[in-house]
Amino acid sequence: FVLRFACIMTIEFSEVEKHCTPNDLWLVIHGKVYDVTKFVDEHPGGGELLVESAKKEATGDFEDLGHSDDAFKLLQTFYIGDLAEADKVRLQTKIKPAAPVATPTPTVTPTPVPTPTPVKTVDSESSFPIILAIGAVVVGAVLAYGYFNRRR
């Protein structure tokens, strides 16, 4: 059993707010941060919709449009980290941000998270020809053994 460690970045909303142009665009959806810059020109509804959803919690905007399952899968390819817990609470309860604290705090903090190595499974349809071939080899070996031992 092998564990791989992935870094999940914790990103403060103040950092997300800096990325609000078509050439550098991050969105917060369901408390996760997505860098959708590469998708702005490809968005079926136009890049303006994405830019309008910047600098705020965009879950409502995303869900109100009734995106397909493919859109949800595509969104995952742009994932860059999780929104900081304090910012999740603040955005959910619509509390205004507190005054900035004089002590500097890092805006992005990597957190190692173990992820299991994917296990490749074999279904019965793909393994049937292999089992059939092995069976044929075994039967052939038994018949050959009987044939050559009978002649002695």
C-alpha atoms as an extended CHARMM CRD file, in Angstrom:
* protein
*
       152  EXT
         1         1  PHE       CA              0.0000000000        0.0000000000        0.0000000000  PROA      1               0.0000000000
         2         2  VAL       CA              1.5660000000        3.2470000000       -1.1320000000  PROA      2               0.0000000000
         3         3  LEU       CA              0.5070000000        6.7010000000        0.0170000000  PROA      3               0.0000000000
         4         4  ARG       CA              1.0610000000        9.7550000000       -2.1020000000  PROA      4               0.0000000000
         5         5  PHE       CA              0.9370000000       13.1890000000       -0.5540000000  PROA      5               0.0000000000
         6         6  ALA       CA             -0.7840000000       16.0200000000       -2.3570000000  PROA      6               0.0000000000
         7         7  CYS       CA             -0.6020000000       19.6010000000       -1.2600000000  PROA      7               0.0000000000
         8         8  ILE       CA             -3.9300000000       21.2970000000       -0.8730000000  PROA      8               0.0000000000
         9         9  MET       CA             -3.4270000000       25.0210000000       -0.8110000000  PROA      9               0.0000000000
        10        10  THR       CA             -5.3990000000       27.1500000000        1.6140000000  PROA      10              0.0000000000
        11        11  ILE       CA             -6.0850000000       30.4730000000       -0.0420000000  PROA      11              0.0000000000
        12        12  GLU       CA             -7.3540000000       33.6030000000        1.6740000000  PROA      12              0.0000000000
        13        13  PHE       CA            -10.1190000000       35.5840000000        0.0060000000  PROA      13              0.0000000000
        14        14  SER       CA             -7.9150000000       38.6740000000       -0.0780000000  PROA      14              0.0000000000
        15        15  GLU       CA             -5.6660000000       36.7480000000       -2.4760000000  PROA      15              0.0000000000
        16        16  VAL       CA             -8.6310000000       35.6240000000       -4.6040000000  PROA      16              0.0000000000
        17        17  GLU       CA             -9.7600000000       39.2500000000       -4.9480000000  PROA      17              0.0000000000
        18        18  LYS       CA             -6.4730000000       40.1100000000       -6.6730000000  PROA      18              0.0000000000
        19        19  HSD       CA             -7.3230000000       37.7620000000       -9.5630000000  PROA      19              0.0000000000
        20        20  CYS       CA            -10.3830000000       39.3830000000      -11.1170000000  PROA      20              0.0000000000
        21        21  THR       CA             -9.5460000000       40.1850000000      -14.7440000000  PROA      21              0.0000000000
        22        22  PRO       CA            -10.0790000000       38.1250000000      -17.9130000000  PROA      22              0.0000000000
        23        23  ASN       CA             -6.2970000000       37.5830000000      -18.0830000000  PROA      23              0.0000000000
        24        24  ASP       CA             -6.0630000000       36.3990000000      -14.4500000000  PROA      24              0.0000000000
        25        25  LEU       CA             -9.3370000000       35.0890000000      -13.0350000000  PROA      25              0.0000000000
        26        26  TRP       CA            -10.0010000000       33.0370000000       -9.9070000000  PROA      26              0.0000000000
        27        27  LEU       CA            -13.4830000000       32.0170000000       -8.7220000000  PROA      27              0.0000000000
        28        28  VAL       CA            -14.7280000000       30.6690000000       -5.3860000000  PROA      28              0.0000000000
        29        29  ILE       CA            -17.3790000000       27.9560000000       -5.7540000000  PROA      29              0.0000000000
        30        30  HSD       CA            -18.4680000000       25.7530000000       -2.8320000000  PROA      30              0.0000000000
        31        31  GLY       CA            -15.5080000000       26.9900000000       -0.7770000000  PROA      31              0.0000000000
        32        32  LYS       CA            -12.9640000000       25.8870000000       -3.3590000000  PROA      32              0.0000000000
        33        33  VAL       CA            -10.8090000000       28.1840000000       -5.4810000000  PROA      33              0.0000000000
        34        34  TYR       CA            -10.5560000000       27.7050000000       -9.2350000000  PROA      34              0.0000000000
        35        35  ASP       CA             -8.2010000000       29.4550000000      -11.6800000000  PROA      35              0.0000000000
        36        36  VAL       CA            -10.4760000000       29.7450000000      -14.7280000000  PROA      36              0.0000000000
        37        37  THR       CA             -8.2100000000       32.1130000000      -16.6840000000  PROA      37              0.0000000000
        38        38  LYS       CA             -7.6560000000       29.5760000000      -19.4950000000  PROA      38              0.0000000000
        39        39  PHE       CA            -11.4180000000       29.0390000000      -19.8060000000  PROA      39              0.0000000000
        40        40  VAL       CA            -12.5530000000       32.6860000000      -20.0630000000  PROA      40              0.0000000000
        41        41  ASP       CA            -12.4790000000       32.7380000000      -23.8870000000  PROA      41              0.0000000000
        42        42  GLU       CA            -14.0730000000       29.2730000000      -24.1530000000  PROA      42              0.0000000000
        43        43  HSD       CA            -17.0030000000       29.7950000000      -21.7440000000  PROA      43              0.0000000000
        44        44  PRO       CA            -20.2350000000       29.1920000000      -23.7200000000  PROA      44              0.0000000000
        45        45  GLY       CA            -21.9880000000       32.0940000000      -21.9580000000  PROA      45              0.0000000000
        46        46  GLY       CA            -19.0860000000       34.4400000000      -22.5810000000  PROA      46              0.0000000000
        47        47  GLY       CA            -16.1470000000       35.4080000000      -20.4280000000  PROA      47              0.0000000000
        48        48  GLU       CA            -18.0230000000       38.4180000000      -19.0440000000  PROA      48              0.0000000000
        49        49  LEU       CA            -20.1870000000       36.1110000000      -16.9300000000  PROA      49              0.0000000000
        50        50  LEU       CA            -17.0920000000       34.6650000000      -15.3070000000  PROA      50              0.0000000000
        51        51  VAL       CA            -15.5770000000       38.0890000000      -14.6530000000  PROA      51              0.0000000000
        52        52  GLU       CA            -18.8580000000       39.2300000000      -13.0440000000  PROA      52              0.0000000000
        53        53  SER       CA            -18.5900000000       36.3030000000      -10.6230000000  PROA      53              0.0000000000
        54        54  ALA       CA            -15.0940000000       37.3000000000       -9.4790000000  PROA      54              0.0000000000
        55        55  LYS       CA            -14.3800000000       38.8610000000       -6.0730000000  PROA      55              0.0000000000
        56        56  LYS       CA            -17.3500000000       37.0870000000       -4.4450000000  PROA      56              0.0000000000
        57        57  GLU       CA            -18.6050000000       33.6370000000       -3.4990000000  PROA      57              0.0000000000
        58        58  ALA       CA            -19.8020000000       32.4660000000       -6.9440000000  PROA      58              0.0000000000
        59        59  THR       CA            -21.6170000000       29.2450000000       -5.9960000000  PROA      59              0.0000000000
        60        60  GLY       CA            -25.0300000000       30.8050000000       -6.5740000000  PROA      60              0.0000000000
        61        61  ASP       CA            -24.0120000000       32.1620000000       -9.9720000000  PROA      61              0.0000000000
        62        62  PHE       CA            -22.6460000000       28.7520000000      -10.9710000000  PROA      62              0.0000000000
        63        63  GLU       CA            -25.6650000000       26.7510000000       -9.7800000000  PROA      63              0.0000000000
        64        64  ASP       CA            -28.3200000000       29.1890000000      -11.0380000000  PROA      64              0.0000000000
        65        65  LEU       CA            -27.2490000000       28.5620000000      -14.6300000000  PROA      65              0.0000000000
        66        66  GLY       CA            -27.9500000000       24.8180000000      -14.3990000000  PROA      66              0.0000000000
        67        67  HSD       CA            -24.5600000000       23.5220000000      -15.4810000000  PROA      67              0.0000000000
        68        68  SER       CA            -24.2510000000       19.9680000000      -16.8390000000  PROA      68              0.0000000000
        69        69  ASP       CA            -22.2850000000       17.1270000000      -15.2570000000  PROA      69              0.0000000000
        70        70  ASP       CA            -19.5820000000       17.7760000000      -17.8540000000  PROA      70              0.0000000000
        71        71  ALA       CA            -19.3290000000       21.3890000000      -16.6490000000  PROA      71              0.0000000000
        72        72  PHE       CA            -18.8240000000       20.1610000000      -13.0610000000  PROA      72              0.0000000000
        73        73  LYS       CA            -16.0830000000       17.7780000000      -14.2540000000  PROA      73              0.0000000000
        74        74  LEU       CA            -14.4300000000       20.5420000000      -16.2690000000  PROA      74              0.0000000000
        75        75  LEU       CA            -14.5350000000       22.8570000000      -13.2480000000  PROA      75              0.0000000000
        76        76  GLN       CA            -12.4580000000       20.3330000000      -11.2600000000  PROA      76              0.0000000000
        77        77  THR       CA             -9.6100000000       20.6700000000      -13.7690000000  PROA      77              0.0000000000
        78        78  PHE       CA             -9.2080000000       24.3280000000      -12.7150000000  PROA      78              0.0000000000
        79        79  TYR       CA             -9.0570000000       23.6120000000       -8.9540000000  PROA      79              0.0000000000
        80        80  ILE       CA             -6.1010000000       25.2630000000       -7.2030000000  PROA      80              0.0000000000
        81        81  GLY       CA             -7.0070000000       25.1100000000       -3.4980000000  PROA      81              0.0000000000
        82        82  ASP       CA             -9.5030000000       25.5710000000       -0.6900000000  PROA      82              0.0000000000
        83        83  LEU       CA            -10.7090000000       28.9080000000        0.5930000000  PROA      83              0.0000000000
        84        84  ALA       CA             -9.4670000000       29.6660000000        4.1290000000  PROA      84              0.0000000000
        85        85  GLU       CA            -12.0000000000       28.5440000000        6.7700000000  PROA      85              0.0000000000
        86        86  ALA       CA            -12.3890000000       32.0320000000        8.2440000000  PROA      86              0.0000000000
        87        87  ASP       CA            -13.2360000000       33.3870000000        4.8000000000  PROA      87              0.0000000000
        88        88  LYS       CA            -15.7310000000       30.5700000000        4.1650000000  PROA      88              0.0000000000
        89        89  VAL       CA            -17.5730000000       31.5130000000        7.3600000000  PROA      89              0.0000000000
        90        90  ARG       CA            -17.4140000000       35.2320000000        6.5930000000  PROA      90              0.0000000000
        91        91  LEU       CA            -18.7340000000       34.7850000000        3.0450000000  PROA      91              0.0000000000
        92        92  GLN       CA            -21.5120000000       32.4500000000        4.1460000000  PROA      92              0.0000000000
        93        93  THR       CA            -22.7430000000       34.7370000000        6.9090000000  PROA      93              0.0000000000
        94        94  LYS       CA            -22.1150000000       37.9780000000        4.9680000000  PROA      94              0.0000000000
        95        95  ILE       CA            -20.0620000000       39.4430000000        7.8280000000  PROA      95              0.0000000000
        96        96  LYS       CA            -17.9010000000       42.3660000000        6.7980000000  PROA      96              0.0000000000
        97        97  PRO       CA            -14.1750000000       41.6730000000        7.0070000000  PROA      97              0.0000000000
        98        98  ALA       CA            -12.3800000000       42.6980000000       10.1540000000  PROA      98              0.0000000000
        99        99  ALA       CA             -9.7900000000       45.4690000000       10.0310000000  PROA      99              0.0000000000
       100       100  PRO       CA             -6.4210000000       44.2470000000        8.7570000000  PROA      100             0.0000000000
       101       101  VAL       CA             -4.0730000000       42.9640000000       11.4340000000  PROA      101             0.0000000000
       102       102  ALA       CA             -0.5800000000       44.4730000000       11.5790000000  PROA      102             0.0000000000
       103       103  THR       CA              1.1430000000       41.0780000000       11.7700000000  PROA      103             0.0000000000
       104       104  PRO       CA              1.7570000000       39.5770000000        8.3280000000  PROA      104             0.0000000000
       105       105  THR       CA              0.1320000000       36.2320000000        7.6150000000  PROA      105             0.0000000000
       106       106  PRO       CA              0.9150000000       33.9550000000        4.6930000000  PROA      106             0.0000000000
       107       107  THR       CA             -1.8000000000       33.9360000000        2.0590000000  PROA      107             0.0000000000
       108       108  VAL       CA             -1.1210000000       30.4310000000        0.7970000000  PROA      108             0.0000000000
       109       109  THR       CA             -0.2780000000       27.5440000000        3.1120000000  PROA      109             0.0000000000
       110       110  PRO       CA              0.3640000000       24.0170000000        1.7790000000  PROA      110             0.0000000000
       111       111  THR       CA             -1.2030000000       21.2310000000        3.7980000000  PROA      111             0.0000000000
       112       112  PRO       CA             -0.0420000000       17.6780000000        3.0440000000  PROA      112             0.0000000000
       113       113  VAL       CA             -2.9430000000       15.2830000000        2.5930000000  PROA      113             0.0000000000
       114       114  PRO       CA             -2.4140000000       11.5770000000        1.9900000000  PROA      114             0.0000000000
       115       115  THR       CA             -4.1240000000       10.2290000000       -1.0970000000  PROA      115             0.0000000000
       116       116  PRO       CA             -4.2250000000        6.5180000000       -1.8070000000  PROA      116             0.0000000000
       117       117  THR       CA             -2.6810000000        5.1760000000       -4.9880000000  PROA      117             0.0000000000
       118       118  PRO       CA             -5.4280000000        4.2150000000       -7.4300000000  PROA      118             0.0000000000
       119       119  VAL       CA             -5.8610000000        0.4760000000       -7.8170000000  PROA      119             0.0000000000
       120       120  LYS       CA             -6.4430000000       -0.8510000000      -11.3090000000  PROA      120             0.0000000000
       121       121  THR       CA             -9.3100000000       -3.3160000000      -11.3580000000  PROA      121             0.0000000000
       122       122  VAL       CA             -9.8730000000       -6.0180000000      -13.9380000000  PROA      122             0.0000000000
       123       123  ASP       CA            -13.4140000000       -6.7580000000      -15.0230000000  PROA      123             0.0000000000
       124       124  SER       CA            -14.5040000000      -10.2540000000      -16.0120000000  PROA      124             0.0000000000
       125       125  GLU       CA            -15.0750000000       -9.3660000000      -19.6770000000  PROA      125             0.0000000000
       126       126  SER       CA            -11.4980000000       -8.1900000000      -20.2540000000  PROA      126             0.0000000000
       127       127  SER       CA             -9.9490000000      -11.1340000000      -18.3680000000  PROA      127             0.0000000000
       128       128  PHE       CA            -11.9780000000      -13.8590000000      -20.1260000000  PROA      128             0.0000000000
       129       129  PRO       CA             -9.6410000000      -14.2070000000      -23.1790000000  PROA      129             0.0000000000
       130       130  ILE       CA             -6.6260000000      -14.5150000000      -20.8750000000  PROA      130             0.0000000000
       131       131  ILE       CA             -8.3010000000      -17.2340000000      -18.7900000000  PROA      131             0.0000000000
       132       132  LEU       CA             -9.3470000000      -19.0510000000      -21.9710000000  PROA      132             0.0000000000
       133       133  ALA       CA             -5.7840000000      -18.9320000000      -23.3450000000  PROA      133             0.0000000000
       134       134  ILE       CA             -4.3020000000      -20.2350000000      -20.0790000000  PROA      134             0.0000000000
       135       135  GLY       CA             -6.8480000000      -23.0680000000      -20.0470000000  PROA      135             0.0000000000
       136       136  ALA       CA             -5.9810000000      -24.0070000000      -23.6320000000  PROA      136             0.0000000000
       137       137  VAL       CA             -2.2580000000      -24.1150000000      -22.7940000000  PROA      137             0.0000000000
       138       138  VAL       CA             -2.8930000000      -26.3530000000      -19.7630000000  PROA      138             0.0000000000
       139       139  VAL       CA             -5.1090000000      -28.7670000000      -21.7480000000  PROA      139             0.0000000000
       140       140  GLY       CA             -2.5150000000      -28.8760000000      -24.5510000000  PROA      140             0.0000000000
       141       141  ALA       CA              0.2700000000      -29.6320000000      -22.0690000000  PROA      141             0.0000000000
       142       142  VAL       CA             -1.7400000000      -32.4830000000      -20.4730000000  PROA      142             0.0000000000
       143       143  LEU       CA             -2.5550000000      -34.0010000000      -23.8750000000  PROA      143             0.0000000000
       144       144  ALA       CA              1.0770000000      -33.7270000000      -25.0280000000  PROA      144             0.0000000000
       145       145  TYR       CA              2.3080000000      -35.3390000000      -21.8010000000  PROA      145             0.0000000000
       146       146  GLY       CA             -0.1360000000      -38.2390000000      -22.2420000000  PROA      146             0.0000000000
       147       147  TYR       CA              0.7750000000      -38.6940000000      -25.9040000000  PROA      147             0.0000000000
       148       148  PHE       CA              4.5340000000      -38.7760000000      -25.3470000000  PROA      148             0.0000000000
       149       149  ASN       CA              4.3430000000      -41.0110000000      -22.2610000000  PROA      149             0.0000000000
       150       150  ARG       CA              2.1130000000      -43.5630000000      -24.0330000000  PROA      150             0.0000000000
       151       151  ARG       CA              4.6550000000      -44.1430000000      -26.8400000000  PROA      151             0.0000000000
       152       152  ARG       CA              7.4730000000      -45.1990000000      -24.4430000000  PROA      152             0.0000000000
